[in-house]
Amino acid sequence: MLILDTADVALADRAEAFDAAMQQASVPCRVEHRTPPRDLTARMDLWPLGPGAVFTTDATPFRLVRTPRHVRLGGQWALAVSFQAQGRGEFAQLGHEQLVQDRDLMLVDLSAPYSFGCAVGGGARSYQLPYEALGLPPEVVRRAAPRLRASPLHDLVLGHLRLLCASIDQVAASAGAPAVGAATAELVRALVVSAADDERRRADVREQTLLVRVRSYVQQHLSDPGLTPEAIAAAHHVSARQLYREFSAAGLSLEQWVIELRLEAARAQLASPAGRRRPIAAVARAHGFPDPSHFTRRFKAAYGLTPRDWQRLTG
């Protein structure tokens, strides 16, 4: 959902429109612009997703300051997990300072004062989750913020959020949006508990989020032909038997689910302009099928057409 596009706003009104949009999409704060009004450009979008929301900002340089007075003014008590799609950011909260780049996650407690600036402009992507949906107290979030990099879940969650934000238009409009939102909330919760080193909650969160973590991991490694149940189990420090048990309890077959995901991704690529010109064997390998004949048999069994016939039909 579009919150602001300054291309549709008069030059003299852009700074005020930016400030109003930021308050609407996030929490009360002071906005300091680092570029002349005539050069200010910005686009903000907000998509509700399950219990949380995805918020994206692409803008010329600016800085946000949330003071104790702003906290008293209200706004939803929530956290935001963010990364920079472009540029870099400078974040400070409760004694923690961080230079945020594209390989880093930033955890912001929106119930407390903070500052965040983009000296060179760029693109910020964030997932916001209310505390009541998170199910953790603010002190756990604040303990986790300086330690996100220490969590073994950091890169997994970063990869998940990158994929989510890159396709958020389609995801938010799909029937699966509530499930994706719930899964994202569980991943964020697991990341916070892991980074906070909260031993009391860690075992419960590991057990509750195993299926969610595995689903995200598989989505990010679909092209790997070595993505076996044993490899997936090892990556999550559980036995293959436990992994099978979790999927069975959810009414799923692990191997069949992975194959279905790979076939669907391959089918989408074959129907794309670039995919219609790509050799079938190359598409098969790119989606985890080293044997093109096996890929063709699986594809025809699933869709009633060979990959070549599907490629021609969509051409």
The 8 nearest C-alpha neighbors of each residue, nearest first, counted from 0:
[[1, 45, 44, 46, 2, 47, 168, 43],
 [0, 2, 44, 3, 43, 45, 4, 42],
 [3, 1, 44, 43, 20, 0, 45, 4],
 [4, 2, 43, 42, 1, 5, 20, 44],
 [5, 3, 42, 6, 7, 41, 43, 2],
 [4, 6, 8, 7, 41, 40, 13, 3],
 [5, 7, 4, 8, 40, 9, 41, 42],
 [6, 8, 5, 4, 9, 3, 13, 10],
 [9, 7, 5, 6, 13, 10, 12, 4],
 [8, 10, 12, 11, 13, 7, 5, 6],
 [11, 9, 13, 12, 37, 8, 36, 39],
 [10, 12, 9, 13, 36, 14, 37, 8],
 [13, 11, 9, 10, 15, 14, 16, 8],
 [12, 14, 16, 10, 15, 11, 8, 17],
 [13, 15, 17, 16, 12, 18, 36, 39],
 [16, 14, 18, 17, 13, 12, 19, 11],
 [15, 17, 13, 19, 14, 18, 20, 12],
 [18, 16, 14, 20, 15, 19, 13, 21],
 [19, 17, 15, 21, 16, 20, 30, 14],
 [20, 18, 16, 22, 21, 17, 23, 15],
 [19, 21, 23, 17, 22, 18, 16, 24],
 [20, 22, 18, 24, 23, 19, 25, 17],
 [23, 21, 27, 19, 26, 25, 20, 24],
 [24, 22, 20, 21, 25, 19, 26, 2],
 [25, 23, 21, 22, 20, 45, 26, 54],
 [24, 26, 22, 23, 21, 27, 74, 75],
 [25, 27, 74, 22, 28, 75, 24, 23],
 [28, 26, 22, 69, 74, 65, 72, 25],
 [29, 27, 65, 64, 69, 26, 63, 30],
 [30, 28, 64, 63, 65, 31, 27, 18],
 [29, 31, 63, 62, 18, 32, 28, 64],
 [32, 30, 62, 61, 63, 33, 29, 64],
 [31, 33, 61, 34, 62, 30, 60, 14],
 [34, 32, 61, 60, 31, 35, 118, 62],
 [33, 35, 32, 39, 60, 38, 36, 59],
 [36, 34, 38, 37, 39, 33, 32, 14],
 [37, 35, 39, 38, 34, 14, 10, 11],
 [36, 38, 35, 39, 10, 11, 34, 13],
 [39, 37, 36, 35, 34, 40, 59, 10],
 [40, 38, 36, 37, 59, 34, 35, 41],
 [41, 39, 58, 5, 59, 38, 42, 6],
 [42, 40, 58, 57, 5, 4, 59, 43],
 [41, 43, 4, 3, 57, 56, 58, 5],
 [44, 42, 56, 3, 2, 55, 1, 57],
 [43, 45, 1, 2, 55, 0, 54, 46],
 [44, 46, 54, 0, 53, 1, 55, 2],
 [45, 47, 53, 52, 0, 48, 54, 171],
 [48, 46, 52, 51, 53, 49, 45, 171],
 [49, 47, 180, 52, 51, 46, 177, 176],
 [48, 50, 180, 177, 51, 181, 47, 176],
 [49, 51, 48, 132, 180, 181, 128, 52],
 [52, 50, 128, 48, 127, 49, 47, 180],
 [51, 53, 47, 48, 127, 46, 126, 54],
 [52, 54, 126, 46, 45, 125, 127, 47],
 [55, 53, 45, 125, 44, 124, 126, 52],
 [56, 54, 124, 44, 43, 123, 125, 45],
 [55, 57, 43, 123, 122, 42, 58, 124],
 [58, 56, 122, 42, 41, 121, 123, 43],
 [59, 57, 41, 40, 120, 121, 56, 42],
 [58, 60, 120, 40, 39, 41, 61, 121],
 [61, 59, 120, 118, 33, 117, 119, 34],
 [62, 60, 32, 33, 117, 31, 116, 59],
 [63, 61, 116, 31, 115, 30, 117, 32],
 [64, 62, 30, 115, 114, 29, 116, 31],
 [63, 65, 114, 29, 28, 113, 66, 30],
 [66, 64, 28, 112, 113, 69, 114, 29],
 [65, 67, 112, 69, 68, 64, 70, 113],
 [68, 66, 70, 69, 112, 71, 65, 111],
 [69, 67, 71, 66, 70, 72, 65, 112],
 [68, 70, 72, 66, 71, 67, 27, 65],
 [69, 71, 67, 72, 68, 73, 111, 66],
 [70, 72, 68, 73, 69, 67, 74, 66],
 [73, 71, 69, 70, 68, 74, 27, 67],
 [74, 72, 71, 70, 75, 69, 27, 26],
 [73, 75, 26, 27, 76, 72, 70, 25],
 [74, 76, 77, 73, 26, 129, 110, 109],
 [77, 75, 110, 129, 130, 109, 74, 78],
 [78, 76, 129, 130, 109, 128, 75, 110],
 [77, 79, 108, 109, 128, 107, 127, 129],
 [78, 80, 127, 107, 126, 106, 125, 81],
 [81, 79, 106, 126, 125, 105, 107, 127],
 [82, 80, 125, 105, 124, 104, 79, 126],
 [81, 83, 104, 124, 123, 101, 103, 105],
 [82, 84, 123, 101, 85, 100, 122, 124],
 [83, 85, 122, 101, 123, 82, 124, 86],
 [86, 84, 121, 122, 83, 87, 101, 123],
 [87, 85, 121, 120, 119, 83, 122, 100],
 [86, 88, 100, 99, 117, 83, 85, 89],
 [87, 89, 117, 99, 116, 98, 90, 100],
 [90, 88, 98, 116, 115, 97, 99, 117],
 [89, 91, 115, 97, 96, 114, 98, 88],
 [90, 92, 96, 114, 95, 113, 97, 115],
 [93, 91, 113, 95, 94, 112, 114, 96],
 [92, 94, 95, 91, 113, 112, 141, 111],
 [95, 93, 92, 96, 91, 145, 113, 97],
 [94, 96, 92, 91, 93, 145, 97, 144],
 [97, 95, 91, 90, 94, 92, 98, 89],
 [98, 96, 90, 99, 89, 91, 95, 105],
 [97, 99, 89, 88, 90, 100, 87, 96],
 [100, 98, 88, 87, 103, 97, 89, 105],
 [99, 101, 87, 103, 102, 83, 98, 88],
 [100, 102, 83, 103, 84, 82, 85, 99],
 [101, 103, 100, 104, 82, 157, 99, 83],
 [104, 102, 100, 101, 99, 82, 105, 157],
 [103, 105, 82, 81, 157, 80, 106, 102],
 [104, 106, 81, 80, 82, 107, 103, 99],
 [107, 105, 80, 144, 79, 81, 104, 108],
 [108, 106, 79, 78, 109, 105, 80, 144],
 [107, 109, 78, 110, 111, 77, 79, 106],
 [108, 110, 78, 77, 111, 107, 76, 79],
 [109, 111, 76, 108, 77, 70, 112, 75],
 [112, 110, 109, 108, 70, 113, 67, 65],
 [113, 111, 65, 66, 67, 92, 70, 110],
 [114, 112, 92, 65, 91, 64, 111, 115],
 [113, 115, 64, 91, 63, 90, 65, 92],
 [116, 114, 90, 63, 89, 62, 91, 64],
 [115, 117, 62, 89, 88, 61, 63, 118],
 [118, 116, 88, 120, 60, 119, 61, 87],
 [119, 117, 60, 120, 116, 61, 88, 33],
 [118, 120, 60, 117, 86, 121, 59, 87],
 [121, 119, 60, 59, 117, 58, 118, 86],
 [122, 120, 86, 85, 57, 58, 119, 59],
 [121, 123, 57, 85, 84, 56, 83, 58],
 [122, 124, 83, 56, 55, 84, 82, 57],
 [125, 123, 55, 81, 82, 54, 83, 56],
 [126, 124, 81, 54, 80, 53, 79, 55],
 [125, 127, 53, 80, 79, 52, 54, 81],
 [128, 126, 79, 52, 51, 78, 125, 53],
 [127, 129, 51, 77, 78, 79, 130, 133],
 [130, 128, 77, 132, 131, 76, 133, 78],
 [131, 129, 133, 77, 132, 76, 134, 128],
 [130, 132, 129, 134, 133, 135, 77, 128],
 [133, 131, 130, 129, 134, 50, 128, 184],
 [134, 132, 130, 131, 135, 188, 129, 128],
 [133, 135, 131, 132, 130, 136, 188, 129],
 [134, 136, 133, 139, 137, 130, 140, 131],
 [135, 137, 138, 139, 134, 140, 130, 133],
 [138, 136, 140, 139, 141, 135, 108, 130],
 [137, 139, 141, 140, 136, 142, 135, 143],
 [138, 140, 142, 137, 141, 136, 195, 143],
 [141, 139, 143, 137, 138, 142, 191, 144],
 [142, 140, 138, 144, 143, 139, 137, 108],
 [143, 141, 139, 195, 140, 144, 138, 145],
 [142, 144, 195, 194, 140, 146, 141, 191],
 [143, 145, 106, 141, 146, 142, 147, 140],
 [146, 144, 143, 147, 95, 142, 141, 148],
 [147, 145, 143, 194, 149, 144, 148, 195],
 [146, 148, 194, 149, 150, 144, 145, 143],
 [147, 149, 150, 146, 153, 194, 103, 151],
 [150, 148, 146, 147, 194, 151, 153, 193],
 [149, 151, 194, 152, 148, 153, 147, 193],
 [152, 150, 153, 149, 154, 193, 148, 155],
 [151, 153, 155, 150, 190, 154, 156, 193],
 [154, 152, 156, 150, 155, 151, 148, 157],
 [155, 153, 157, 156, 152, 158, 151, 102],
 [154, 156, 152, 158, 157, 153, 159, 216],
 [157, 155, 159, 158, 153, 154, 152, 160],
 [158, 156, 154, 160, 159, 155, 153, 161],
 [159, 157, 161, 155, 156, 160, 154, 162],
 [158, 160, 156, 162, 157, 161, 163, 155],
 [161, 159, 163, 157, 162, 158, 164, 156],
 [162, 160, 158, 164, 163, 159, 165, 157],
 [163, 161, 165, 159, 160, 164, 158, 166],
 [162, 164, 160, 161, 165, 166, 167, 159],
 [163, 165, 167, 161, 166, 162, 160, 124],
 [164, 166, 162, 163, 167, 161, 168, 160],
 [167, 165, 164, 163, 168, 169, 170, 162],
 [166, 168, 170, 164, 169, 163, 171, 165],
 [169, 167, 171, 166, 170, 172, 46, 165],
 [168, 170, 172, 167, 171, 166, 173, 176],
 [171, 169, 167, 173, 172, 168, 176, 166],
 [172, 170, 176, 168, 173, 169, 167, 48],
 [173, 171, 169, 170, 168, 174, 176, 167],
 [174, 172, 170, 175, 176, 171, 169, 168],
 [173, 175, 176, 172, 177, 171, 170, 178],
 [174, 176, 173, 178, 177, 179, 170, 171],
 [175, 177, 179, 171, 178, 173, 174, 170],
 [178, 176, 49, 180, 179, 175, 181, 48],
 [179, 177, 181, 180, 175, 176, 182, 49],
 [180, 178, 176, 182, 177, 181, 183, 175],
 [179, 181, 49, 48, 177, 183, 178, 182],
 [180, 182, 178, 184, 183, 179, 49, 177],
 [183, 181, 179, 185, 184, 180, 211, 178],
 [184, 182, 186, 180, 185, 181, 179, 187],
 [183, 185, 181, 187, 182, 186, 188, 180],
 [186, 184, 188, 182, 183, 187, 189, 208],
 [187, 185, 183, 189, 188, 184, 190, 182],
 [186, 188, 190, 184, 189, 185, 183, 191],
 [189, 187, 185, 191, 190, 186, 184, 133],
 [188, 190, 186, 192, 187, 191, 204, 193],
 [191, 189, 187, 193, 188, 192, 152, 194],
 [192, 190, 188, 194, 193, 189, 143, 195],
 [193, 191, 195, 189, 194, 190, 197, 201],
 [192, 194, 190, 196, 191, 195, 150, 189],
 [195, 193, 143, 150, 147, 191, 196, 146],
 [194, 196, 143, 192, 142, 197, 193, 191],
 [197, 195, 193, 194, 198, 192, 201, 143],
 [198, 196, 195, 199, 192, 200, 201, 193],
 [199, 197, 201, 200, 196, 202, 192, 193],
 [198, 200, 197, 201, 202, 203, 196, 192],
 [201, 199, 198, 203, 197, 202, 204, 192],
 [200, 202, 198, 204, 203, 199, 197, 205],
 [203, 201, 205, 204, 200, 206, 198, 199],
 [204, 202, 206, 205, 201, 200, 207, 199],
 [203, 205, 207, 201, 206, 202, 189, 208],
 [206, 204, 202, 208, 203, 207, 209, 201],
 [205, 207, 203, 204, 209, 208, 202, 210],
 [206, 208, 204, 205, 209, 203, 210, 185],
 [207, 209, 211, 205, 210, 206, 204, 212],
 [210, 208, 212, 211, 206, 205, 207, 213],
 [209, 211, 213, 212, 208, 214, 245, 246],
 [210, 212, 208, 214, 209, 213, 182, 215],
 [213, 211, 209, 215, 214, 210, 208, 216],
 [212, 214, 216, 210, 215, 211, 217, 209],
 [213, 215, 211, 217, 212, 216, 210, 218],
 [214, 216, 218, 212, 213, 217, 159, 211],
 [217, 215, 213, 219, 214, 218, 212, 220],
 [218, 216, 220, 214, 219, 215, 221, 213],
 [217, 219, 215, 216, 221, 220, 214, 260],
 [218, 220, 216, 217, 221, 215, 158, 159],
 [221, 219, 217, 223, 222, 218, 216, 226],
 [220, 222, 223, 218, 217, 219, 286, 287],
 [223, 221, 286, 287, 285, 220, 224, 284],
 [222, 224, 287, 225, 221, 220, 226, 286],
 [225, 223, 287, 226, 222, 288, 289, 221],
 [226, 224, 223, 227, 230, 287, 222, 220],
 [225, 227, 224, 223, 230, 231, 228, 220],
 [226, 228, 230, 229, 225, 231, 224, 254],
 [229, 227, 231, 230, 232, 239, 226, 254],
 [228, 230, 232, 227, 231, 239, 233, 238],
 [231, 229, 227, 233, 232, 228, 226, 234],
 [230, 232, 228, 234, 229, 233, 227, 226],
 [231, 233, 229, 237, 235, 239, 230, 234],
 [234, 232, 236, 230, 235, 231, 229, 237],
 [233, 235, 231, 232, 236, 230, 237, 229],
 [234, 236, 232, 233, 237, 231, 213, 209],
 [237, 235, 233, 234, 232, 238, 231, 239],
 [236, 238, 232, 235, 233, 241, 239, 242],
 [239, 237, 240, 241, 232, 242, 236, 233],
 [240, 238, 242, 232, 241, 229, 243, 228],
 [239, 241, 243, 238, 242, 244, 237, 232],
 [242, 240, 244, 238, 239, 243, 245, 237],
 [241, 243, 239, 245, 244, 240, 232, 238],
 [242, 244, 240, 246, 241, 245, 247, 239],
 [243, 245, 241, 247, 242, 246, 248, 240],
 [246, 244, 242, 248, 247, 243, 241, 249],
 [247, 245, 249, 251, 243, 248, 244, 253],
 [246, 248, 250, 244, 249, 251, 245, 243],
 [249, 247, 245, 246, 250, 244, 251, 243],
 [250, 248, 246, 247, 251, 245, 244, 210],
 [249, 251, 247, 248, 246, 252, 245, 253],
 [252, 250, 246, 247, 249, 253, 256, 248],
 [251, 253, 255, 254, 256, 246, 247, 250],
 [252, 254, 256, 255, 251, 246, 257, 243],
 [255, 253, 257, 256, 252, 258, 228, 227],
 [256, 254, 258, 252, 257, 253, 259, 251],
 [255, 257, 259, 253, 254, 258, 252, 260],
 [256, 258, 260, 254, 259, 255, 261, 253],
 [259, 257, 261, 255, 260, 256, 262, 254],
 [260, 258, 256, 262, 261, 257, 263, 255],
 [259, 261, 257, 263, 258, 262, 264, 256],
 [262, 260, 258, 264, 259, 263, 286, 265],
 [261, 263, 265, 259, 264, 260, 266, 258],
 [262, 264, 266, 260, 265, 261, 259, 267],
 [263, 265, 261, 267, 262, 266, 260, 268],
 [266, 264, 262, 268, 263, 267, 261, 269],
 [265, 267, 263, 269, 268, 264, 262, 270],
 [268, 266, 264, 270, 265, 269, 263, 271],
 [269, 267, 274, 265, 271, 270, 266, 264],
 [268, 270, 274, 266, 275, 310, 267, 271],
 [269, 271, 267, 268, 313, 310, 275, 274],
 [270, 272, 274, 268, 273, 269, 275, 267],
 [273, 271, 275, 274, 270, 276, 314, 269],
 [274, 272, 271, 275, 276, 277, 268, 269],
 [273, 275, 269, 271, 277, 268, 276, 272],
 [274, 276, 269, 272, 273, 310, 277, 270],
 [277, 275, 274, 273, 278, 272, 269, 310],
 [276, 278, 274, 275, 279, 273, 281, 282],
 [279, 277, 281, 280, 282, 276, 274, 275],
 [278, 280, 282, 281, 283, 277, 306, 307],
 [279, 281, 283, 291, 278, 282, 284, 290],
 [282, 280, 284, 278, 283, 279, 285, 277],
 [283, 281, 285, 279, 280, 284, 286, 265],
 [282, 284, 288, 280, 286, 281, 285, 291],
 [283, 285, 289, 288, 281, 287, 286, 282],
 [286, 284, 282, 222, 283, 287, 281, 288],
 [287, 285, 222, 284, 283, 261, 288, 221],
 [286, 288, 224, 222, 223, 284, 285, 289],
 [289, 287, 284, 283, 290, 286, 294, 224],
 [288, 290, 284, 287, 291, 283, 224, 280],
 [289, 291, 293, 288, 292, 294, 283, 284],
 [292, 290, 294, 280, 293, 283, 295, 289],
 [293, 291, 295, 294, 290, 296, 280, 297],
 [292, 294, 296, 290, 295, 291, 297, 288],
 [293, 295, 291, 297, 292, 296, 288, 298],
 [294, 296, 292, 298, 293, 297, 305, 299],
 [297, 295, 293, 299, 298, 294, 300, 292],
 [296, 298, 300, 294, 295, 299, 293, 301],
 [297, 299, 295, 301, 300, 296, 294, 302],
 [300, 298, 304, 303, 305, 302, 296, 301],
 [299, 301, 297, 298, 303, 302, 296, 304],
 [300, 302, 298, 299, 303, 297, 262, 304],
 [301, 303, 299, 304, 300, 298, 305, 297],
 [304, 302, 299, 300, 301, 305, 298, 309],
 [305, 303, 299, 302, 308, 309, 306, 298],
 [304, 306, 299, 308, 307, 295, 298, 309],
 [305, 307, 309, 308, 310, 295, 304, 298],
 [308, 306, 310, 305, 309, 311, 279, 304],
 [309, 307, 305, 311, 310, 306, 304, 312],
 [310, 308, 312, 306, 311, 307, 304, 305],
 [309, 311, 307, 308, 269, 313, 275, 312],
 [312, 310, 314, 308, 309, 313, 307, 275],
 [311, 313, 309, 310, 314, 308, 270, 307],
 [314, 312, 311, 270, 310, 309, 275, 269],
 [313, 311, 312, 310, 275, 270, 272, 309]]
